[in-house]
Amino acid sequence: MGTDYHSADLLSERELQVIELIAAGMTNQDIAEHLEISKRTVDNHISNILSKTRTANRVALVRWALQWGKVCLDEVNCCTLADGKIA
């Protein structure tokens, strides 16, 4: 249980992009179109992200991302990200 789940090595840059788009309220199809990849690839990214973060669903994932400063939503967590304190 001692694993550091906010480690920079935990998620790839693409996975972080997917999390940001999930947090923005996009569907898997929307994400696929935005990133110009297949919906199946988005589905795989999300499955991998949920596994890596040990979250059960999109809501839990967004909560995890907010907790660890991986996303900024409507000025929430933005000051932490701007300070560069989160890896």
PDB file of N, CA, C and O in Angstrom, chain B, residues numbered from 101:
ATOM      1  N   MET B 101       0.809  -1.205   0.000  1.00  0.00           N
ATOM      2  CA  MET B 101       0.000   0.000   0.000  1.00  0.00           C
ATOM      3  C   MET B 101       0.846   1.260   0.000  1.00  0.00           C
ATOM      4  O   MET B 101       0.299   2.356  -0.131  1.00  0.00           O
ATOM      5  N   GLY B 102       2.158   1.144   0.142  1.00  0.00           N
ATOM      6  CA  GLY B 102       3.009   2.302   0.227  1.00  0.00           C
ATOM      7  C   GLY B 102       3.268   2.987  -1.101  1.00  0.00           C
ATOM      8  O   GLY B 102       4.069   3.920  -1.163  1.00  0.00           O
ATOM      9  N   THR B 103       2.608   2.547  -2.169  1.00  0.00           N
ATOM     10  CA  THR B 103       2.830   3.130  -3.476  1.00  0.00           C
ATOM     11  C   THR B 103       2.369   4.575  -3.506  1.00  0.00           C
ATOM     12  O   THR B 103       1.314   4.912  -2.968  1.00  0.00           O
ATOM     13  N   ASP B 104       3.168   5.433  -4.142  1.00  0.00           N
ATOM     14  CA  ASP B 104       2.865   6.848  -4.247  1.00  0.00           C
ATOM     15  C   ASP B 104       2.010   7.071  -5.502  1.00  0.00           C
ATOM     16  O   ASP B 104       2.558   7.153  -6.601  1.00  0.00           O
ATOM     17  N   TYR B 105       0.697   7.168  -5.364  1.00  0.00           N
ATOM     18  CA  TYR B 105      -0.199   7.231  -6.507  1.00  0.00           C
ATOM     19  C   TYR B 105      -0.220   8.573  -7.219  1.00  0.00           C
ATOM     20  O   TYR B 105      -0.940   8.720  -8.206  1.00  0.00           O
ATOM     21  N   HIS B 106       0.529   9.539  -6.763  1.00  0.00           N
ATOM     22  CA  HIS B 106       0.594  10.793  -7.511  1.00  0.00           C
ATOM     23  C   HIS B 106       1.949  10.955  -8.198  1.00  0.00           C
ATOM     24  O   HIS B 106       2.276  12.037  -8.685  1.00  0.00           O
ATOM     25  N   SER B 107       2.721   9.899  -8.236  1.00  0.00           N
ATOM     26  CA  SER B 107       4.032   9.918  -8.874  1.00  0.00           C
ATOM     27  C   SER B 107       3.921  10.316 -10.344  1.00  0.00           C
ATOM     28  O   SER B 107       2.985   9.908 -11.031  1.00  0.00           O
ATOM     29  N   ALA B 108       4.862  11.101 -10.819  1.00  0.00           N
ATOM     30  CA  ALA B 108       4.876  11.524 -12.218  1.00  0.00           C
ATOM     31  C   ALA B 108       5.027  10.327 -13.150  1.00  0.00           C
ATOM     32  O   ALA B 108       4.592  10.388 -14.300  1.00  0.00           O
ATOM     33  N   ASP B 109       5.632   9.247 -12.680  1.00  0.00           N
ATOM     34  CA  ASP B 109       5.842   8.068 -13.514  1.00  0.00           C
ATOM     35  C   ASP B 109       4.598   7.203 -13.632  1.00  0.00           C
ATOM     36  O   ASP B 109       4.565   6.281 -14.447  1.00  0.00           O
ATOM     37  N   LEU B 110       3.587   7.479 -12.842  1.00  0.00           N
ATOM     38  CA  LEU B 110       2.399   6.647 -12.809  1.00  0.00           C
ATOM     39  C   LEU B 110       1.638   6.671 -14.130  1.00  0.00           C
ATOM     40  O   LEU B 110       1.222   5.622 -14.622  1.00  0.00           O
ATOM     41  N   LEU B 111       1.455   7.836 -14.700  1.00  0.00           N
ATOM     42  CA  LEU B 111       0.647   7.993 -15.910  1.00  0.00           C
ATOM     43  C   LEU B 111       1.459   8.611 -17.038  1.00  0.00           C
ATOM     44  O   LEU B 111       2.331   9.450 -16.816  1.00  0.00           O
ATOM     45  N   SER B 112       1.147   8.170 -18.264  1.00  0.00           N
ATOM     46  CA  SER B 112       1.802   8.746 -19.441  1.00  0.00           C
ATOM     47  C   SER B 112       1.198  10.118 -19.738  1.00  0.00           C
ATOM     48  O   SER B 112       0.143  10.469 -19.209  1.00  0.00           O
ATOM     49  N   GLU B 113       1.868  10.880 -20.579  1.00  0.00           N
ATOM     50  CA  GLU B 113       1.343  12.192 -20.979  1.00  0.00           C
ATOM     51  C   GLU B 113      -0.026  12.041 -21.640  1.00  0.00           C
ATOM     52  O   GLU B 113      -0.924  12.847 -21.398  1.00  0.00           O
ATOM     53  N   ARG B 114      -0.188  11.012 -22.474  1.00  0.00           N
ATOM     54  CA  ARG B 114      -1.465  10.783 -23.152  1.00  0.00           C
ATOM     55  C   ARG B 114      -2.554  10.459 -22.131  1.00  0.00           C
ATOM     56  O   ARG B 114      -3.681  10.939 -22.249  1.00  0.00           O
ATOM     57  N   GLU B 115      -2.220   9.650 -21.135  1.00  0.00           N
ATOM     58  CA  GLU B 115      -3.195   9.320 -20.101  1.00  0.00           C
ATOM     59  C   GLU B 115      -3.611  10.562 -19.319  1.00  0.00           C
ATOM     60  O   GLU B 115      -4.780  10.714 -18.963  1.00  0.00           O
ATOM     61  N   LEU B 116      -2.662  11.443 -19.055  1.00  0.00           N
ATOM     62  CA  LEU B 116      -2.992  12.703 -18.377  1.00  0.00           C
ATOM     63  C   LEU B 116      -3.904  13.567 -19.242  1.00  0.00           C
ATOM     64  O   LEU B 116      -4.804  14.229 -18.726  1.00  0.00           O
ATOM     65  N   GLN B 117      -3.674  13.564 -20.559  1.00  0.00           N
ATOM     66  CA  GLN B 117      -4.559  14.293 -21.475  1.00  0.00           C
ATOM     67  C   GLN B 117      -5.972  13.735 -21.399  1.00  0.00           C
ATOM     68  O   GLN B 117      -6.944  14.488 -21.344  1.00  0.00           O
ATOM     69  N   VAL B 118      -6.078  12.411 -21.396  1.00  0.00           N
ATOM     70  CA  VAL B 118      -7.393  11.762 -21.327  1.00  0.00           C
ATOM     71  C   VAL B 118      -8.095  12.136 -20.023  1.00  0.00           C
ATOM     72  O   VAL B 118      -9.292  12.424 -20.026  1.00  0.00           O
ATOM     73  N   ILE B 119      -7.370  12.135 -18.921  1.00  0.00           N
ATOM     74  CA  ILE B 119      -7.974  12.522 -17.635  1.00  0.00           C
ATOM     75  C   ILE B 119      -8.499  13.949 -17.698  1.00  0.00           C
ATOM     76  O   ILE B 119      -9.606  14.214 -17.228  1.00  0.00           O
ATOM     77  N   GLU B 120      -7.741  14.863 -18.261  1.00  0.00           N
ATOM     78  CA  GLU B 120      -8.182  16.253 -18.383  1.00  0.00           C
ATOM     79  C   GLU B 120      -9.471  16.351 -19.190  1.00  0.00           C
ATOM     80  O   GLU B 120     -10.362  17.132 -18.855  1.00  0.00           O
ATOM     81  N   LEU B 121      -9.567  15.563 -20.245  1.00  0.00           N
ATOM     82  CA  LEU B 121     -10.765  15.606 -21.086  1.00  0.00           C
ATOM     83  C   LEU B 121     -11.955  14.950 -20.391  1.00  0.00           C
ATOM     84  O   LEU B 121     -13.090  15.398 -20.558  1.00  0.00           O
ATOM     85  N   ILE B 122     -11.713  13.906 -19.623  1.00  0.00           N
ATOM     86  CA  ILE B 122     -12.782  13.305 -18.814  1.00  0.00           C
ATOM     87  C   ILE B 122     -13.290  14.335 -17.816  1.00  0.00           C
ATOM     88  O   ILE B 122     -14.497  14.513 -17.654  1.00  0.00           O
ATOM     89  N   ALA B 123     -12.359  15.013 -17.146  1.00  0.00           N
ATOM     90  CA  ALA B 123     -12.726  16.021 -16.146  1.00  0.00           C
ATOM     91  C   ALA B 123     -13.502  17.174 -16.780  1.00  0.00           C
ATOM     92  O   ALA B 123     -14.315  17.822 -16.121  1.00  0.00           O
ATOM     93  N   ALA B 124     -13.246  17.422 -18.059  1.00  0.00           N
ATOM     94  CA  ALA B 124     -13.970  18.478 -18.776  1.00  0.00           C
ATOM     95  C   ALA B 124     -15.364  18.025 -19.193  1.00  0.00           C
ATOM     96  O   ALA B 124     -16.134  18.814 -19.741  1.00  0.00           O
ATOM     97  N   GLY B 125     -15.694  16.751 -18.937  1.00  0.00           N
ATOM     98  CA  GLY B 125     -17.032  16.249 -19.226  1.00  0.00           C
ATOM     99  C   GLY B 125     -17.202  15.598 -20.574  1.00  0.00           C
ATOM    100  O   GLY B 125     -18.328  15.344 -21.001  1.00  0.00           O
ATOM    101  N   MET B 126     -16.107  15.321 -21.252  1.00  0.00           N
ATOM    102  CA  MET B 126     -16.197  14.722 -22.579  1.00  0.00           C
ATOM    103  C   MET B 126     -16.492  13.223 -22.500  1.00  0.00           C
ATOM    104  O   MET B 126     -16.041  12.535 -21.585  1.00  0.00           O
ATOM    105  N   THR B 127     -17.257  12.735 -23.475  1.00  0.00           N
ATOM    106  CA  THR B 127     -17.501  11.301 -23.601  1.00  0.00           C
ATOM    107  C   THR B 127     -16.281  10.645 -24.246  1.00  0.00           C
ATOM    108  O   THR B 127     -15.389  11.328 -24.749  1.00  0.00           O
ATOM    109  N   ASN B 128     -16.256   9.320 -24.225  1.00  0.00           N
ATOM    110  CA  ASN B 128     -15.147   8.614 -24.866  1.00  0.00           C
ATOM    111  C   ASN B 128     -15.085   8.948 -26.351  1.00  0.00           C
ATOM    112  O   ASN B 128     -13.998   9.125 -26.899  1.00  0.00           O
ATOM    113  N   GLN B 129     -16.241   9.035 -27.007  1.00  0.00           N
ATOM    114  CA  GLN B 129     -16.270   9.382 -28.432  1.00  0.00           C
ATOM    115  C   GLN B 129     -15.747  10.798 -28.650  1.00  0.00           C
ATOM    116  O   GLN B 129     -14.988  11.041 -29.588  1.00  0.00           O
ATOM    117  N   ASP B 130     -16.145  11.727 -27.795  1.00  0.00           N
ATOM    118  CA  ASP B 130     -15.645  13.107 -27.893  1.00  0.00           C
ATOM    119  C   ASP B 130     -14.128  13.145 -27.740  1.00  0.00           C
ATOM    120  O   ASP B 130     -13.436  13.845 -28.479  1.00  0.00           O
ATOM    121  N   ILE B 131     -13.623  12.385 -26.776  1.00  0.00           N
ATOM    122  CA  ILE B 131     -12.182  12.336 -26.534  1.00  0.00           C
ATOM    123  C   ILE B 131     -11.465  11.779 -27.763  1.00  0.00           C
ATOM    124  O   ILE B 131     -10.437  12.307 -28.188  1.00  0.00           O
ATOM    125  N   ALA B 132     -12.013  10.716 -28.322  1.00  0.00           N
ATOM    126  CA  ALA B 132     -11.415  10.103 -29.512  1.00  0.00           C
ATOM    127  C   ALA B 132     -11.320  11.123 -30.653  1.00  0.00           C
ATOM    128  O   ALA B 132     -10.279  11.246 -31.298  1.00  0.00           O
ATOM    129  N   GLU B 133     -12.398  11.839 -30.890  1.00  0.00           N
ATOM    130  CA  GLU B 133     -12.402  12.840 -31.960  1.00  0.00           C
ATOM    131  C   GLU B 133     -11.431  13.974 -31.661  1.00  0.00           C
ATOM    132  O   GLU B 133     -10.723  14.438 -32.555  1.00  0.00           O
ATOM    133  N   HIS B 134     -11.393  14.420 -30.414  1.00  0.00           N
ATOM    134  CA  HIS B 134     -10.500  15.521 -30.024  1.00  0.00           C
ATOM    135  C   HIS B 134      -9.029  15.134 -30.192  1.00  0.00           C
ATOM    136  O   HIS B 134      -8.221  15.934 -30.663  1.00  0.00           O
ATOM    137  N   LEU B 135      -8.688  13.905 -29.804  1.00  0.00           N
ATOM    138  CA  LEU B 135      -7.293  13.446 -29.881  1.00  0.00           C
ATOM    139  C   LEU B 135      -6.954  12.782 -31.208  1.00  0.00           C
ATOM    140  O   LEU B 135      -5.808  12.404 -31.452  1.00  0.00           O
ATOM    141  N   GLU B 136      -7.965  12.642 -32.065  1.00  0.00           N
ATOM    142  CA  GLU B 136      -7.802  12.006 -33.369  1.00  0.00           C
ATOM    143  C   GLU B 136      -7.274  10.577 -33.242  1.00  0.00           C
ATOM    144  O   GLU B 136      -6.337  10.170 -33.930  1.00  0.00           O
ATOM    145  N   ILE B 137      -7.910   9.830 -32.335  1.00  0.00           N
ATOM    146  CA  ILE B 137      -7.613   8.413 -32.140  1.00  0.00           C
ATOM    147  C   ILE B 137      -8.947   7.670 -32.116  1.00  0.00           C
ATOM    148  O   ILE B 137     -10.004   8.299 -32.068  1.00  0.00           O
ATOM    149  N   SER B 138      -8.906   6.349 -32.150  1.00  0.00           N
ATOM    150  CA  SER B 138     -10.150   5.578 -32.146  1.00  0.00           C
ATOM    151  C   SER B 138     -10.772   5.559 -30.756  1.00  0.00           C
ATOM    152  O   SER B 138     -10.088   5.730 -29.747  1.00  0.00           O
ATOM    153  N   LYS B 139     -12.080   5.347 -30.729  1.00  0.00           N
ATOM    154  CA  LYS B 139     -12.777   5.231 -29.451  1.00  0.00           C
ATOM    155  C   LYS B 139     -12.250   4.024 -28.691  1.00  0.00           C
ATOM    156  O   LYS B 139     -12.155   4.062 -27.465  1.00  0.00           O
ATOM    157  N   ARG B 140     -11.912   2.971 -29.390  1.00  0.00           N
ATOM    158  CA  ARG B 140     -11.368   1.768 -28.755  1.00  0.00           C
ATOM    159  C   ARG B 140     -10.052   2.102 -28.027  1.00  0.00           C
ATOM    160  O   ARG B 140      -9.809   1.593 -26.933  1.00  0.00           O
ATOM    161  N   THR B 141      -9.223   2.935 -28.616  1.00  0.00           N
ATOM    162  CA  THR B 141      -7.977   3.354 -27.971  1.00  0.00           C
ATOM    163  C   THR B 141      -8.276   4.165 -26.716  1.00  0.00           C
ATOM    164  O   THR B 141      -7.610   4.000 -25.694  1.00  0.00           O
ATOM    165  N   VAL B 142      -9.274   5.037 -26.792  1.00  0.00           N
ATOM    166  CA  VAL B 142      -9.681   5.809 -25.611  1.00  0.00           C
ATOM    167  C   VAL B 142     -10.160   4.853 -24.525  1.00  0.00           C
ATOM    168  O   VAL B 142      -9.782   4.993 -23.362  1.00  0.00           O
ATOM    169  N   ASP B 143     -10.994   3.878 -24.901  1.00  0.00           N
ATOM    170  CA  ASP B 143     -11.479   2.887 -23.937  1.00  0.00           C
ATOM    171  C   ASP B 143     -10.310   2.187 -23.249  1.00  0.00           C
ATOM    172  O   ASP B 143     -10.329   1.984 -22.035  1.00  0.00           O
ATOM    173  N   ASN B 144      -9.297   1.822 -24.026  1.00  0.00           N
ATOM    174  CA  ASN B 144      -8.114   1.155 -23.463  1.00  0.00           C
ATOM    175  C   ASN B 144      -7.343   2.080 -22.534  1.00  0.00           C
ATOM    176  O   ASN B 144      -6.902   1.659 -21.464  1.00  0.00           O
ATOM    177  N   HIS B 145      -7.178   3.339 -22.934  1.00  0.00           N
ATOM    178  CA  HIS B 145      -6.495   4.310 -22.069  1.00  0.00           C
ATOM    179  C   HIS B 145      -7.229   4.429 -20.735  1.00  0.00           C
ATOM    180  O   HIS B 145      -6.607   4.399 -19.673  1.00  0.00           O
ATOM    181  N   ILE B 146      -8.539   4.563 -20.795  1.00  0.00           N
ATOM    182  CA  ILE B 146      -9.315   4.730 -19.565  1.00  0.00           C
ATOM    183  C   ILE B 146      -9.221   3.493 -18.690  1.00  0.00           C
ATOM    184  O   ILE B 146      -9.096   3.605 -17.471  1.00  0.00           O
ATOM    185  N   SER B 147      -9.277   2.332 -19.288  1.00  0.00           N
ATOM    186  CA  SER B 147      -9.125   1.095 -18.513  1.00  0.00           C
ATOM    187  C   SER B 147      -7.772   1.064 -17.814  1.00  0.00           C
ATOM    188  O   SER B 147      -7.686   0.718 -16.635  1.00  0.00           O
ATOM    189  N   ASN B 148      -6.727   1.421 -18.532  1.00  0.00           N
ATOM    190  CA  ASN B 148      -5.380   1.452 -17.946  1.00  0.00           C
ATOM    191  C   ASN B 148      -5.282   2.497 -16.837  1.00  0.00           C
ATOM    192  O   ASN B 148      -4.676   2.246 -15.795  1.00  0.00           O
ATOM    193  N   ILE B 149      -5.873   3.660 -17.059  1.00  0.00           N
ATOM    194  CA  ILE B 149      -5.839   4.734 -16.065  1.00  0.00           C
ATOM    195  C   ILE B 149      -6.553   4.298 -14.789  1.00  0.00           C
ATOM    196  O   ILE B 149      -6.035   4.488 -13.688  1.00  0.00           O
ATOM    197  N   LEU B 150      -7.736   3.715 -14.937  1.00  0.00           N
ATOM    198  CA  LEU B 150      -8.488   3.262 -13.763  1.00  0.00           C
ATOM    199  C   LEU B 150      -7.695   2.231 -12.978  1.00  0.00           C
ATOM    200  O   LEU B 150      -7.694   2.241 -11.747  1.00  0.00           O
ATOM    201  N   SER B 151      -7.025   1.348 -13.692  1.00  0.00           N
ATOM    202  CA  SER B 151      -6.206   0.331 -13.034  1.00  0.00           C
ATOM    203  C   SER B 151      -5.019   0.963 -12.312  1.00  0.00           C
ATOM    204  O   SER B 151      -4.760   0.650 -11.150  1.00  0.00           O
ATOM    205  N   LYS B 152      -4.305   1.842 -12.989  1.00  0.00           N
ATOM    206  CA  LYS B 152      -3.122   2.474 -12.400  1.00  0.00           C
ATOM    207  C   LYS B 152      -3.460   3.333 -11.181  1.00  0.00           C
ATOM    208  O   LYS B 152      -2.688   3.399 -10.225  1.00  0.00           O
ATOM    209  N   THR B 153      -4.606   3.981 -11.226  1.00  0.00           N
ATOM    210  CA  THR B 153      -4.986   4.877 -10.129  1.00  0.00           C
ATOM    211  C   THR B 153      -5.836   4.173  -9.074  1.00  0.00           C
ATOM    212  O   THR B 153      -6.186   4.748  -8.044  1.00  0.00           O
ATOM    213  N   ARG B 154      -6.150   2.935  -9.356  1.00  0.00           N
ATOM    214  CA  ARG B 154      -7.002   2.144  -8.450  1.00  0.00           C
ATOM    215  C   ARG B 154      -8.323   2.847  -8.150  1.00  0.00           C
ATOM    216  O   ARG B 154      -8.784   2.900  -7.010  1.00  0.00           O
ATOM    217  N   THR B 155      -8.912   3.383  -9.214  1.00  0.00           N
ATOM    218  CA  THR B 155     -10.224   4.002  -9.108  1.00  0.00           C
ATOM    219  C   THR B 155     -11.232   3.129  -9.840  1.00  0.00           C
ATOM    220  O   THR B 155     -10.873   2.397 -10.763  1.00  0.00           O
ATOM    221  N   ALA B 156     -12.497   3.208  -9.427  1.00  0.00           N
ATOM    222  CA  ALA B 156     -13.515   2.298  -9.948  1.00  0.00           C
ATOM    223  C   ALA B 156     -14.299   2.855 -11.133  1.00  0.00           C
ATOM    224  O   ALA B 156     -14.884   2.093 -11.903  1.00  0.00           O
ATOM    225  N   ASN B 157     -14.315   4.187 -11.284  1.00  0.00           N
ATOM    226  CA  ASN B 157     -15.120   4.787 -12.343  1.00  0.00           C
ATOM    227  C   ASN B 157     -14.635   6.199 -12.625  1.00  0.00           C
ATOM    228  O   ASN B 157     -13.697   6.688 -11.995  1.00  0.00           O
ATOM    229  N   ARG B 158     -15.295   6.852 -13.591  1.00  0.00           N
ATOM    230  CA  ARG B 158     -14.877   8.191 -14.014  1.00  0.00           C
ATOM    231  C   ARG B 158     -14.985   9.220 -12.885  1.00  0.00           C
ATOM    232  O   ARG B 158     -14.130  10.097 -12.763  1.00  0.00           O
ATOM    233  N   VAL B 159     -16.014   9.119 -12.077  1.00  0.00           N
ATOM    234  CA  VAL B 159     -16.182  10.068 -10.975  1.00  0.00           C
ATOM    235  C   VAL B 159     -15.035   9.914  -9.977  1.00  0.00           C
ATOM    236  O   VAL B 159     -14.427  10.900  -9.562  1.00  0.00           O
ATOM    237  N   ALA B 160     -14.749   8.675  -9.599  1.00  0.00           N
ATOM    238  CA  ALA B 160     -13.640   8.428  -8.669  1.00  0.00           C
ATOM    239  C   ALA B 160     -12.315   8.874  -9.278  1.00  0.00           C
ATOM    240  O   ALA B 160     -11.440   9.374  -8.572  1.00  0.00           O
ATOM    241  N   LEU B 161     -12.169   8.694 -10.584  1.00  0.00           N
ATOM    242  CA  LEU B 161     -10.949   9.125 -11.265  1.00  0.00           C
ATOM    243  C   LEU B 161     -10.785  10.640 -11.199  1.00  0.00           C
ATOM    244  O   LEU B 161      -9.692  11.131 -10.919  1.00  0.00           O
ATOM    245  N   VAL B 162     -11.850  11.377 -11.452  1.00  0.00           N
ATOM    246  CA  VAL B 162     -11.768  12.844 -11.389  1.00  0.00           C
ATOM    247  C   VAL B 162     -11.460  13.288  -9.965  1.00  0.00           C
ATOM    248  O   VAL B 162     -10.676  14.216  -9.763  1.00  0.00           O
ATOM    249  N   ARG B 163     -12.064  12.640  -8.979  1.00  0.00           N
ATOM    250  CA  ARG B 163     -11.748  12.958  -7.576  1.00  0.00           C
ATOM    251  C   ARG B 163     -10.268  12.694  -7.302  1.00  0.00           C
ATOM    252  O   ARG B 163      -9.607  13.503  -6.651  1.00  0.00           O
ATOM    253  N   TRP B 164      -9.746  11.578  -7.788  1.00  0.00           N
ATOM    254  CA  TRP B 164      -8.322  11.244  -7.617  1.00  0.00           C
ATOM    255  C   TRP B 164      -7.457  12.329  -8.271  1.00  0.00           C
ATOM    256  O   TRP B 164      -6.490  12.808  -7.679  1.00  0.00           O
ATOM    257  N   ALA B 165      -7.820  12.704  -9.495  1.00  0.00           N
ATOM    258  CA  ALA B 165      -7.036  13.706 -10.234  1.00  0.00           C
ATOM    259  C   ALA B 165      -7.044  15.057  -9.527  1.00  0.00           C
ATOM    260  O   ALA B 165      -6.027  15.752  -9.507  1.00  0.00           O
ATOM    261  N   LEU B 166      -8.173  15.432  -8.952  1.00  0.00           N
ATOM    262  CA  LEU B 166      -8.238  16.676  -8.188  1.00  0.00           C
ATOM    263  C   LEU B 166      -7.399  16.577  -6.922  1.00  0.00           C
ATOM    264  O   LEU B 166      -6.670  17.507  -6.576  1.00  0.00           O
ATOM    265  N   GLN B 167      -7.506  15.447  -6.235  1.00  0.00           N
ATOM    266  CA  GLN B 167      -6.754  15.249  -4.991  1.00  0.00           C
ATOM    267  C   GLN B 167      -5.254  15.365  -5.218  1.00  0.00           C
ATOM    268  O   GLN B 167      -4.547  15.966  -4.408  1.00  0.00           O
ATOM    269  N   TRP B 168      -4.766  14.796  -6.310  1.00  0.00           N
ATOM    270  CA  TRP B 168      -3.332  14.780  -6.571  1.00  0.00           C
ATOM    271  C   TRP B 168      -2.869  15.911  -7.490  1.00  0.00           C
ATOM    272  O   TRP B 168      -1.716  15.926  -7.921  1.00  0.00           O
ATOM    273  N   GLY B 169      -3.768  16.864  -7.792  1.00  0.00           N
ATOM    274  CA  GLY B 169      -3.365  18.030  -8.583  1.00  0.00           C
ATOM    275  C   GLY B 169      -3.083  17.725 -10.035  1.00  0.00           C
ATOM    276  O   GLY B 169      -2.268  18.402 -10.662  1.00  0.00           O
ATOM    277  N   LYS B 170      -3.742  16.716 -10.584  1.00  0.00           N
ATOM    278  CA  LYS B 170      -3.523  16.352 -11.985  1.00  0.00           C
ATOM    279  C   LYS B 170      -4.412  17.125 -12.939  1.00  0.00           C
ATOM    280  O   LYS B 170      -4.134  17.183 -14.137  1.00  0.00           O
ATOM    281  N   VAL B 171      -5.480  17.721 -12.422  1.00  0.00           N
ATOM    282  CA  VAL B 171      -6.377  18.527 -13.248  1.00  0.00           C
ATOM    283  C   VAL B 171      -6.734  19.805 -12.515  1.00  0.00           C
ATOM    284  O   VAL B 171      -6.608  19.902 -11.294  1.00  0.00           O
ATOM    285  N   CYS B 172      -7.179  20.772 -13.279  1.00  0.00           N
ATOM    286  CA  CYS B 172      -7.646  22.052 -12.763  1.00  0.00           C
ATOM    287  C   CYS B 172      -9.051  22.253 -13.309  1.00  0.00           C
ATOM    288  O   CYS B 172      -9.246  22.318 -14.523  1.00  0.00           O
ATOM    289  N   LEU B 173     -10.030  22.352 -12.416  1.00  0.00           N
ATOM    290  CA  LEU B 173     -11.419  22.526 -12.834  1.00  0.00           C
ATOM    291  C   LEU B 173     -11.979  23.822 -12.275  1.00  0.00           C
ATOM    292  O   LEU B 173     -12.010  24.018 -11.060  1.00  0.00           O
ATOM    293  N   ASP B 174     -12.421  24.703 -13.155  1.00  0.00           N
ATOM    294  CA  ASP B 174     -13.079  25.934 -12.732  1.00  0.00           C
ATOM    295  C   ASP B 174     -12.364  26.597 -11.560  1.00  0.00           C
ATOM    296  O   ASP B 174     -12.981  26.924 -10.546  1.00  0.00           O
ATOM    297  N   GLU B 175     -11.082  26.787 -11.708  1.00  0.00           N
ATOM    298  CA  GLU B 175     -10.243  27.444 -10.705  1.00  0.00           C
ATOM    299  C   GLU B 175      -9.969  26.601  -9.462  1.00  0.00           C
ATOM    300  O   GLU B 175      -9.362  27.103  -8.516  1.00  0.00           O
ATOM    301  N   VAL B 176     -10.394  25.338  -9.434  1.00  0.00           N
ATOM    302  CA  VAL B 176     -10.077  24.434  -8.326  1.00  0.00           C
ATOM    303  C   VAL B 176      -8.757  23.761  -8.644  1.00  0.00           C
ATOM    304  O   VAL B 176      -8.598  23.204  -9.730  1.00  0.00           O
ATOM    305  N   ASN B 177      -7.820  23.800  -7.734  1.00  0.00           N
ATOM    306  CA  ASN B 177      -6.483  23.222  -7.879  1.00  0.00           C
ATOM    307  C   ASN B 177      -5.560  24.023  -8.792  1.00  0.00           C
ATOM    308  O   ASN B 177      -4.398  23.653  -8.958  1.00  0.00           O
ATOM    309  N   CYS B 178      -6.037  25.088  -9.376  1.00  0.00           N
ATOM    310  CA  CYS B 178      -5.211  25.825 -10.326  1.00  0.00           C
ATOM    311  C   CYS B 178      -3.999  26.468  -9.671  1.00  0.00           C
ATOM    312  O   CYS B 178      -2.925  26.524 -10.270  1.00  0.00           O
ATOM    313  N   CYS B 179      -4.161  26.949  -8.454  1.00  0.00           N
ATOM    314  CA  CYS B 179      -3.021  27.584  -7.793  1.00  0.00           C
ATOM    315  C   CYS B 179      -1.931  26.547  -7.508  1.00  0.00           C
ATOM    316  O   CYS B 179      -0.747  26.875  -7.582  1.00  0.00           O
ATOM    317  N   THR B 180      -2.300  25.314  -7.188  1.00  0.00           N
ATOM    318  CA  THR B 180      -1.317  24.258  -6.946  1.00  0.00           C
ATOM    319  C   THR B 180      -0.575  23.952  -8.227  1.00  0.00           C
ATOM    320  O   THR B 180       0.649  23.825  -8.214  1.00  0.00           O
ATOM    321  N   LEU B 181      -1.294  23.828  -9.344  1.00  0.00           N
ATOM    322  CA  LEU B 181      -0.655  23.520 -10.628  1.00  0.00           C
ATOM    323  C   LEU B 181       0.243  24.666 -11.073  1.00  0.00           C
ATOM    324  O   LEU B 181       1.339  24.434 -11.582  1.00  0.00           O
ATOM    325  N   ALA B 182      -0.207  25.885 -10.886  1.00  0.00           N
ATOM    326  CA  ALA B 182       0.569  27.046 -11.317  1.00  0.00           C
ATOM    327  C   ALA B 182       1.867  27.184 -10.544  1.00  0.00           C
ATOM    328  O   ALA B 182       2.859  27.679 -11.079  1.00  0.00           O
ATOM    329  N   ASP B 183       1.871  26.754  -9.296  1.00  0.00           N
ATOM    330  CA  ASP B 183       3.077  26.841  -8.479  1.00  0.00           C
ATOM    331  C   ASP B 183       4.125  25.811  -8.883  1.00  0.00           C
ATOM    332  O   ASP B 183       5.287  25.912  -8.491  1.00  0.00           O
ATOM    333  N   GLY B 184       3.705  24.810  -9.677  1.00  0.00           N
ATOM    334  CA  GLY B 184       4.633  23.776 -10.087  1.00  0.00           C
ATOM    335  C   GLY B 184       5.028  22.831  -8.976  1.00  0.00           C
ATOM    336  O   GLY B 184       6.052  22.157  -9.086  1.00  0.00           O
ATOM    337  N   LYS B 185       4.252  22.758  -7.909  1.00  0.00           N
ATOM    338  CA  LYS B 185       4.590  21.908  -6.774  1.00  0.00           C
ATOM    339  C   LYS B 185       4.202  20.448  -6.987  1.00  0.00           C
ATOM    340  O   LYS B 185       4.692  19.559  -6.290  1.00  0.00           O
ATOM    341  N   ILE B 186       3.323  20.211  -7.950  1.00  0.00           N
ATOM    342  CA  ILE B 186       2.869  18.856  -8.220  1.00  0.00           C
ATOM    343  C   ILE B 186       3.638  18.300  -9.400  1.00  0.00           C
ATOM    344  O   ILE B 186       3.730  18.933 -10.452  1.00  0.00           O
ATOM    345  N   ALA B 187       4.191  17.110  -9.218  1.00  0.00           N
ATOM    346  CA  ALA B 187       4.979  16.490 -10.286  1.00  0.00           C
ATOM    347  C   ALA B 187       4.073  15.928 -11.348  1.00  0.00           C
ATOM    348  O   ALA B 187       4.551  15.364 -12.332  1.00  0.00           O
TER     349      ALA B 187
END
